[in-house]
């Protein structure tokens, strides 16, 4: 084709351009016309929908996701983001302006995501049409020169060419090959003959296309979850309830299109939380049972139903999943001011610090005069030594006690700066003292008193709504299966030609060509040879049987 095009170019040239030059030195220079706007858009679309650009965008998306896993994100922990910016006064504001604290909602991340989405669709959909057309197209006609193929075999047999072609084509169809048969007429001394063309391995491209379509579906599912999904964490004390509103969450993050009105109005009450720990010496303290019994209402006024939430066994409420992710202790306290009035009577959530549930917490009393604050260390099974000091030696509450540090002064709650309920700012406070208490014990001091009355348990729940998780799961499984099919399927072609030779026998030629890289079709060529050999053996046996029958009949006639 290049030679024909070259001659055509030379023939159409002006004679004045090649008059004074020999033909061997003639060169025709062609200059591409400048691209107009439509041509540029066509070129840009072809570049965007190429597989190379799709791989580059996929790598760029992975790199762009790294800051989201390293830096705190506003959707998950806005207080930690503000703290990070305060600690990094130079770098923090710059990263904030660039969107590194809200990576998955940043315009540059959305641009990469959308370009990858468009690239995959533009790359895959045309290939689907081409593949569909190819699957409906019969295999190509067998080439005349089979000896130039990747694998080739030739032998002479004493059987008609049509019989070989018929038997081989039937057997290949039975084995799942797409088969096409035909015959050639004699041309220029070539006696012609019959041929069989077979092709197999279209599932390779099918699996490849399904894999890429599954990637598109995963992108759609992730986008749906990122836009409409939401998740939040909440700590619920035993005997208390939770209503699914934004103000009830300790931390909440939602998609761009998730609003307070889109949250289903369900509620549940933590009736009981059971926990068991191993007490044998081999695995002492290892958890054996965590389960929360809750009473669930799908909507206000609806009847309550009992549900059991266990680790890795969430429950579904109005399309949202409720997971049990943690638990701990909430010591109970009664605080009185200097006049004897009760200013605090409640359970306080303490956060565990180790596997034996040595827990820390804070009590703030802004209504007393002066304001009071306590830092506490709760020990389910208390012990004290010279090295570790107060600590718990077993996670269950076998011998509970609490160590308190009392302060009075200004808690700093009127400054307008938000504070964590698990930290106490003592910059404007003075320390009263330290004391260890057991349940029922009272600590009296000049500014009032505090009584440790007991403890209860709390459970931490994660509540999540992700409308795209089922589609993402199906697409992931489909992608893995399609990739497996694509990797382990070989696409190849086999041709057989059978024609009469000069000695009156049949010359059978078999060749194969792999359509996959580093593919080998030698086994397929040998399989076709074996099919032809079986037909020859069967034909020979039938001929011998016919000959023997005819001989027997002739002998009988002679005896008669």
Protein Blocks (a to p, Z undefined) as FASTA:
>chain_A
ZZmmmmmmmmmpcfklmmmpcfklgccddddddddfklmmmmmmmmmmpmklmmmmmmmm
mmmmmmmmmpccfklmmmlmmmmmmmmmmlmmmmmmnopmmmmlgfklmmmmmmmmmmmm
mmmmmmmmmmmmmmmpccddddfblmlmmbdcdddddddfklmmmmmmmmmmmnopacdd
dddddeehiagiadddddehklmmmmmmmmmmmmmmmmmmmmmmmmmgccddddddehia
cdddfklpmbdcddfklcfklpccbddddfbacddddfbfklgoiafbdcddddddfbgh
iacddddddehiacdeehiacddfbdcdddddddddfkopafbdcddddddfbfnopacd
ddddfkbccdddddddddfbgcddfklmpadfbfbdfbgcddddddedjehlmnopacdf
kbccfklcccfbdcdddehiacddfkbccddfbdcddddddddddfklmmmmmmmmmmmm
mmmmmmmpccddddddddddfkopacdddddddfbehiafklmmmmmmmmmmmmmmmmmm
mmmmmmmmmmmmmmmmmmZZ
